[in-house]
Amino acid sequence: MKTNKTQVILDKNGVSKTIARICDEIAQRNSAKNGLKDLAIVGIRMRGAHIADRIAVLLKSKYKAEVPLGILDITLYRDDLTTISAQPIVRSTEIGFDLTDRKIVLVDDVLYTGRTIRAAMDELVDFGRPRNIQLAVLVDRGLRELPIQADYSGVSISTTHRQIVEVRMKESDGRDEVVVNSP
C-alpha cells in the first residue's frame, strides 16, 4: 500500500514573513508622490482573499496607506465550469470602489496553470479599466498552460502535475501553512 508524502514548504512563521515581504515589495514598486493612493488590492476567493486582506492590513499599519480591498469570486468566469460540479457554488464578488485608472494588485494563493488568473482578469475588466494589473501569489508552482507570471511571488517551487499544493490559512483552515502532497 502506497502512502502519500507531505512536505511542509512554509509553516506559520514562514507564511507571515512571506506575506510581509510581498507587502513590502508592493509598497516599494507602487509608491509615488501621492503614496499608494491609486493602488487597490483584490483577492481571489477564498484563500487569495485572506492573503489580500492581510496585505491590506500590513499596508495600513506599516505604510499608513488606506488601500481599497476587493474580493473576486471567479466561479462563473472559469473555463472548466461544467467539469467542476453540476451545481457549482457561486459566492459574491465584493468590489466597492472604481477600478478605472487604478493599479490593481490581484492576489491568489497558488499560481499553477494560469487559468484562474485569466478568469480573474476577465472579471476585473468587467468592473472597469484599471491602469494596470499586477499579480501577487503566495506560491508559484510552475507548470503554466497560459503565458501568465507573478509580479510578486512568496515562494517558487518545482512540482509535478500529480503533486498537490495546499495553502492553509487560519481564517478558513484553522492554521497557516503551505504543504506539498506527493502521491
C-alpha positions as CSV (number, residue, x, y, z in Angstrom):
1,M,0.0,0.0,0.0
2,K,1.4,3.4,-1.0
3,T,1.4,6.3,1.4
4,N,1.4,9.9,0.5
5,K,4.4,12.0,1.3
6,T,3.7,15.5,2.7
7,Q,6.4,18.2,2.7
8,V,5.9,21.5,4.6
9,I,7.0,24.4,2.5
10,L,6.0,27.2,4.8
11,D,5.0,27.0,8.4
12,K,3.0,29.6,10.4
13,N,6.0,32.0,10.7
14,G,7.1,31.4,7.1
15,V,3.6,32.3,5.9
16,S,3.6,35.6,7.9
17,K,7.1,36.6,6.9
18,T,6.4,35.8,3.2
19,I,3.2,37.9,3.2
20,A,5.1,40.8,4.9
21,R,7.8,40.6,2.2
22,I,5.2,40.6,-0.6
23,C,3.6,43.7,1.1
24,D,6.9,45.5,1.2
25,E,7.6,44.7,-2.5
26,I,4.2,46.0,-3.4
27,A,4.7,49.2,-1.5
28,Q,8.1,49.8,-2.9
29,R,7.1,49.3,-6.5
30,N,3.9,51.3,-6.3
31,S,4.7,54.3,-4.1
32,A,4.9,57.6,-5.8
33,K,4.5,61.2,-4.9
34,N,0.9,60.5,-3.8
35,G,1.9,57.5,-1.8
36,L,-0.3,54.5,-2.6
37,K,-3.5,56.4,-3.3
38,D,-4.1,54.9,-6.7
39,L,-3.5,51.3,-5.5
40,A,-6.1,48.7,-4.7
41,I,-5.9,45.1,-3.6
42,V,-8.2,42.4,-5.0
43,G,-8.1,38.9,-3.6
44,I,-9.5,35.8,-5.4
45,R,-11.9,34.0,-3.2
46,M,-11.1,32.1,-0.9
47,R,-7.5,31.9,0.3
48,G,-6.4,34.7,-2.1
49,A,-8.9,36.9,-0.4
50,H,-7.4,36.1,3.1
51,I,-3.9,36.9,1.8
52,A,-5.2,40.1,0.2
53,D,-6.8,41.2,3.5
54,R,-3.5,40.6,5.4
55,I,-1.6,42.6,2.8
56,A,-4.1,45.5,3.1
57,V,-3.8,45.4,6.9
58,L,0.0,45.5,6.6
59,L,0.0,48.4,4.1
60,K,-2.2,50.3,6.6
61,S,-0.1,49.6,9.6
62,K,3.4,49.8,8.1
63,Y,2.9,52.5,5.4
64,K,-0.2,54.4,6.7
65,A,-1.9,53.6,3.4
66,E,-5.7,53.1,3.3
67,V,-5.8,50.8,0.3
68,P,-9.2,49.7,-1.0
69,L,-9.7,45.9,-0.7
70,G,-12.0,43.8,-3.0
71,I,-12.8,40.2,-3.4
72,L,-13.5,38.3,-6.6
73,D,-15.5,35.1,-7.0
74,I,-14.4,33.8,-10.4
75,T,-16.7,30.8,-10.5
76,L,-18.8,32.0,-13.5
77,Y,-15.6,33.1,-15.4
78,R,-13.9,29.7,-15.2
79,D,-13.3,27.8,-18.5
80,D,-13.9,24.5,-16.7
81,L,-17.2,25.4,-15.0
82,T,-19.0,22.3,-16.4
83,T,-16.3,19.9,-15.1
84,I,-16.0,21.2,-11.5
85,S,-19.6,20.5,-10.5
86,A,-23.1,20.1,-11.8
87,Q,-24.1,22.9,-9.5
88,P,-21.1,25.0,-8.6
89,I,-21.3,27.2,-5.5
90,V,-21.3,30.9,-6.6
91,R,-20.3,33.4,-3.9
92,S,-20.3,37.1,-4.1
93,T,-17.8,39.4,-5.7
94,E,-17.2,42.5,-3.5
95,I,-15.6,45.5,-5.2
96,G,-16.9,48.7,-3.6
97,F,-14.6,51.1,-5.5
98,D,-14.0,52.2,-9.0
99,L,-11.2,50.2,-10.7
100,T,-10.8,52.8,-13.5
101,D,-7.2,54.1,-13.7
102,R,-6.1,52.3,-10.6
103,K,-3.2,50.0,-10.1
104,I,-4.7,46.7,-9.1
105,V,-2.8,44.0,-7.2
106,L,-4.6,40.7,-7.9
107,V,-3.9,38.2,-5.1
108,D,-4.1,34.4,-5.1
109,D,-2.7,31.6,-3.1
110,V,-1.2,29.4,-5.8
111,L,-0.2,30.1,-9.4
112,Y,-0.3,26.9,-11.4
113,T,-1.7,26.7,-14.9
114,G,-2.7,30.4,-15.1
115,R,-6.3,29.7,-15.9
116,T,-7.6,31.1,-12.6
117,I,-5.7,34.3,-13.1
118,R,-7.1,34.6,-16.7
119,A,-10.6,34.2,-15.3
120,A,-10.0,36.8,-12.6
121,M,-8.6,39.3,-15.1
122,D,-11.7,38.8,-17.3
123,E,-13.9,39.5,-14.4
124,L,-11.9,42.5,-13.3
125,V,-12.2,44.3,-16.6
126,D,-15.9,43.9,-16.4
127,F,-15.8,46.2,-13.5
128,G,-13.7,48.9,-15.1
129,R,-10.4,49.6,-16.9
130,P,-7.5,49.5,-14.4
131,R,-4.3,51.4,-15.2
132,N,-2.5,48.0,-14.7
133,I,-3.0,44.7,-13.1
134,Q,-0.2,43.2,-11.1
135,L,-0.2,39.6,-9.7
136,A,0.8,38.6,-6.2
137,V,0.8,34.9,-5.2
138,L,2.0,33.1,-2.1
139,V,3.2,30.1,-4.1
140,D,4.3,29.8,-7.7
141,R,4.4,26.1,-8.6
142,G,5.2,26.4,-12.3
143,L,3.7,24.2,-15.0
144,R,1.9,27.1,-16.8
145,E,-0.6,26.5,-19.6
146,L,-1.1,30.2,-20.3
147,P,1.6,32.9,-20.5
148,I,1.0,34.4,-17.1
149,Q,3.6,35.2,-14.5
150,A,3.6,36.7,-11.0
151,D,4.9,40.2,-10.2
152,Y,5.3,39.2,-6.6
153,S,5.8,35.6,-5.5
154,G,6.3,34.3,-2.0
155,V,8.0,31.1,-2.9
156,S,8.6,29.3,-6.2
157,I,8.7,25.6,-6.1
158,S,9.1,22.9,-8.8
159,T,6.3,20.4,-8.8
160,T,4.8,17.7,-11.0
161,H,1.2,17.7,-12.2
162,R,0.5,14.8,-9.8
163,Q,1.6,16.7,-6.7
164,I,-1.0,18.8,-4.8
165,V,0.0,22.1,-3.3
166,E,-2.2,23.0,-0.3
167,V,-2.3,26.5,1.2
168,R,-4.0,26.6,4.6
169,M,-5.0,29.9,6.1
170,K,-6.1,30.4,9.7
171,E,-9.3,32.2,8.6
172,S,-10.6,29.2,6.6
173,D,-8.5,26.2,7.7
174,G,-7.6,26.9,11.4
175,R,-3.8,27.2,10.7
176,D,-1.3,28.9,8.4
177,E,0.9,26.6,6.3
178,V,1.8,25.5,2.8
179,V,2.4,21.8,2.1
180,V,3.0,19.7,-1.0
181,N,1.4,16.3,-1.1
182,S,3.0,13.7,-3.3
183,P,1.2,10.5,-4.2
